[in-house]
Amino acid sequence: MPDIQVTDQLDKPVQTIKIDPARPSSLVKYLKTELLHLAVLPDFLARKDSILSQAATKPIQFQAKAQHEFQLGAANPEIEVTPAAQATIRVNANPGANLYDGDPFHAPAKVPDHTGYVSAGFQGSLDLGVSGSDGDLTFGFDKTTTVSLEYLKAFPLGAGEPTLGNALGQALACYVIPADLSDLDALGVNDIATVSGQGSLKVSGGVSVTASPNPLASVDLPLAAGTVAVKAGLAAGLSASFTISGSYQMRARRIDADTLELSFFRESGTTLKADLSASAGVTAKLGSTDLIASILGAISKDPTGDKKLLADLRPAEIKTLSDAIKSGLNHTLQACLDVVLSAATDDQAAFQYEIRPAQLSADASAAVHKALEGDLSLLTFMEGDMQDGGALAPGVTMLNSVLSETRKRGVTLKINLLGILNYLTLSELIPNSEILTDSVTGDVTIKETVSGNSILAVVEPLERSEALRKTIFDSVLATTSYRAGKAVALPDLSCEQMHFALNQNTNRQIMGDYLSWFIPLNLLTEPDKTAILSPFTEGGPSTCVLRTSFGDAACASMFFDVNGDLRAKPYYLEIGRQALRALLDPEHQPLDRLRYQIVDDAIWPTALHTGANVSLGPLAGLSVGDDRVEYLIGDVKVITDWAEAMVEAGALVEDVRAFVGDSDPTTLFHSDEFKTRRDALQKKLSGMVKTSTTRFDKPWGMVCLFWAGGSPTTAYAKAVSQKLTVQRGSQPALAAAAT
């Protein structure tokens, strides 16, 4: 039988504190050494003979230490506690007080009426060759991490109230480490047992994914004759396996004689992170082909063509398509999980369950046991068949779950179909396309390559990202023009524009630029931006994603006013000027200060009259030979070129629109006159994008189209850095916007 005692600093036993080794105790069960002597200091000894309510008129904590090194474990030693490690004794006999006030894991647990607590806590190291689920006392924690154990024993106050010393003896005699169901059975009513450390929780379960196609036209190909056979829909049969990592605490508390509560909390001031890379990520039932079939089934209206496509694809083509879809799904799910995790408050459990041990089935018992090892996958998988009230299985009720909250928010996979308006069906588009997944947004892009333009041919990553942004912008411009002219009919789908940015070393200026992009999309105000930036911590990578979405009405608004008249060139010039003003930062960037002068109310008319040449320099106080004048020339040129192109395209849009009238454009594709007008518009749009000087370091083109389209209420933006996530708006609707 192990020797468990409370001693003074000289290792002399405190005779009045008795520990009964015959009582069920996790210390006896898991102790791998013969001695466990807890040395207390004089401040504790001075109060040991006082009853709890007198010894702790307010919550108090005593320092202690292990007099000798000891080890804990199941079959083998797993946790080592040394004399140098911290040990604490906490006393709280104040009903209504939070037991975890001031604790790194301060999710509240109130002291019940007529109750006092005494706890013993130890810090040890998980450094004995085990981690994760290798042992019963690892709890999912990493190797070499510090593990904190604490048992809080509840005592009735009043008649028969124990002394402080006696209460500590009882707490050690029936100490609970929550490593097994049998350990949880030893918890008395209101008792709490916790373990804390740095590690990873395993999670798995079914996921609900909405596949949202973005139907776009290739500017270099003629429109096809017929109906576009895509839609938005739910992808069936998908599941996911991943980990959630960070500093967390597993807390077990007995609510009443029949009920336990098992919770997983994050450490205050930290954020848990999802990781799909080390696990299977998102999968379908039967592998690659089934994953493709699930997504195609969600977005395609051509099931016969889809079956033929899957049958005809070569193994390498199947792998390319499957890898792109899987990468997009993993990125999208991880982003959604991280938003849910970052939105959680310190007192909100990432996972929390109510457990009734007497009612547990064999499967439920196995799931709870795995959860105590840091593997929640069996419990979270049960969420797919969860009953009303959160019942997962006999004896287990879910109270909170990150996976369940993620399902509520929804996971949406964006699929850009660049060329679907030219091919109509996925079975025709995919064999003639390249397929890529954007590392910032997670969007899957299927782009036709018949026109000879390839994004994948661009080797340098930053240049490839620039090429993707330009290609999507050009396709959005073409598609919105076709929709405004009624050359295509997409009543159930909106056309989406996307802009993204990535930085590896994020400072306040970069994050400020991101937030400035939110403002012209009506997602933030200047005071909002200032408040968000105030506590911002610099450093680390960051991303920013902007999305806008246009239905038929918004597309028409780009070219026609409320009276149905074509918009004039001054309208577009003013939009272009104001969009640039909104994105420049003259207060902090010297070059932006010069550029801002040219688009100032007083100077802009002169700048327009001067034109895009070196004579713009003196307007901003520069000589005509100054290299910085090139930026001024570029700004004036991009604004005037865009305005002129929109006016010229508008005339052709009006021509096609007048011819179509109230007819369904799919019934006019055999009309030579319709084809002539439509082809003229296509050629004009192709020429526009070939000569466009629009830059894509800032979302100037996005803002221009957004404002020209009447600023529809479909904007969405998310900026993420190492310690900050800012998300505004909602993911653009699947159906066409009403505006």
C-alpha angles and dihedrals in degrees: 000000000000120000106240115175144152110234140173123251091279091056092252111147117248097234097203093058109079124189117196107214091193093070118095106268135163088218090061092040097050104026110120097185131061098238133059109166116172109203115209127197130237094264090063094043090054090061102032095104095049119096114253098257090053097040091054112029083164130017110292137181129206126199118230138160143209106262090208134021113266136178133215128201148122113242091350136019109277109160123045123200117191132189088253092059122095122259125180140188116206127193126191121170097160111111112221094025120124110249090209100046106141092009121128085240099045100166099143126261109171125214107246122233116282090012137117131187136216119185137186118204131187133189116212139163127248094215106122101103099280136098142148109020096339093108142021093246099049099083092196092299123147124255115269092018124136112252121203119202124189134171119193112198118201120219130185114246123220124033110033093010110168126236119250092254094047091048091052090050091052092047091054092043093056098027114162126210106184098229101121141017089255088058091053090051088063093062113110121218109294092007116138130202122187140181122190135187149114116291149098133285117211116227134178138163147116118308130203112222126184112208108213116191120205104209109211136170126232107237091214099053131066119251115262124241112250144030124323105243102211135102140167118262150145119281110227131215100022126144134174139211120195145137132247111212137192141074109326142162127219109210125189119190131175109227097183139337092289104031137070130184119214116193138175115206131182121231114265113263094020133093128223115228131211119225124190096169097080094048136048093278117197114352140170126223099262105027134250100352092046091050090053091045092051093054095041090048089054097052106025130088091189107076093163092054091045092056091050090047092054091046093050100044115104118233092256091051091048090052093049093050094042093048091050093049093045092048091050092048093048092048093047095047093046091050090050092047092049091051090052091047094047092048093056117103124230092256095049118095117230087213128009132173139182110221129194104190096195091059099046118126120215091262092047092049090051091049093051092047091053090048089057086058091054094261108120095165096107092050095044092046088059089062088081089072097033115153129218112295092028099285108165101171138336106309097006126096123176114227098174137358134174089214092053092047090050090054090052092052091046133228116243124191111204115213118189109207103196103189102017090120087057096046102026097206134059091229088063098038101047099057089053097046148080118232127212140160120221112232094212103046102022089229116151113223122200106188129180115241099189089098088063097244116122128185093190089058088070103090103187109082097221092047090048090053089050090050091051093050091050094046093052093045091051092048092048090051091051095044095049089049092052091048093048089051092047089237088135133029118221103153095157100044135061126216113239132207121199135192125183140178136190130196129179099202110036120199130178092268093057094047089046090054090051092052091046087061089058092059102067088047088060092244100114140017127220091256089051090053093049092050093049094048094048097085095028116143115213127224141058132059125315140184135199126197125186125187133183128178132205131200126190094279093051091048091052090048090061089069108018133053125222090277092054094251122137115260115247129233095259088061092059094040090056093047090050092049095046092046090055091047089052093054101043122090106209092166096064107017118066093202091050088052090060093044091048091058092062093055093043115125093246098046102034097083090053091046090053091049091047092051131205100319140103092277086081089075098078090050087067095038095262131124117247089248096055112118090224090067087078089071091053091049090049093051095051092044096049092049096046094042091051093047093050092046092050091051092049092045090047091060091055092043089054090049094054093041093053092050094049094045109160095339124117105253091217088067093054102057092101091056112104091203092053090048091051093052093043093049091050089056091048092052091049092051091047090053091048094056093043092057097035116126095190113145121220104200086094126032093248095134091047092052092047093053091042093054093040088053091057097263095277116210092248102094120129131180137176129183119187130187131164094280105014135065119182116184126172135173123013131279105275113270120262094230122064113282116255093225 
